[in-house]
Amino acid sequence: MLTGLTWGLNNTEPCTPDGFSTLVTDLDIYMTAEISLPPNPARQAWLAVLARASMTQLESALPEAATLLPLQRVRPAEVGMVMLRARVGGTGNAFNLGEASVARCAVRLGDGPLGVGYVLGRDKRRAEVVAIFDALLQDPAHHDTLRTTLIDGLTRVQAQARQSQQQRVADSKVEFFTFVRGEA
């Protein structure tokens, strides 16, 4: 049984020592866990907020390294690709829109919970910082403080930026109409 997060290849030949197959018939990137955890909406929300935050916003709130428990990199930061899927009109059949670079990392602070970080782009340090905050937010000793100082603040900033962008788009909206012959 595999434990933790694993990316793997379905292939027809054994893997070579470097971990790559000589003949890969079906590339299947999958993630498995030894146990299936129920979804945690609060954690999903703070991970989404952290993933959208800039590196300067994250590093400004990062506790001093001396105050953190020893950092164990369960999965060092790495860069990979994900397939973006979309639906026509949001409701139609799904299709592959394209690929995007993603950085991911998994850390454990001391013997505490496992923190994971996934961010769009190739910024490994940002993925590691998101993973550190995820681990800290799962720790009851840090959760309330980080929730009020970091997550709630970033949520407000991101909501204001989204509202501002929506307003700029709405201001540039053009209404088209046509005349039908005989109706003037």
Secondary structure as UniProt FT lines:
FT   TURN            17..18
FT   HELIX           41..52
FT   HELIX           55..61
FT   HELIX           65..67
FT   STRAND          71..87
FT   HELIX           88..90
FT   STRAND          94..109
FT   TURN            110..111
FT   STRAND          114..120
FT   HELIX           124..138
FT   HELIX           140..146
FT   HELIX           147..151
FT   HELIX           152..171
FT   TURN            181..182
//
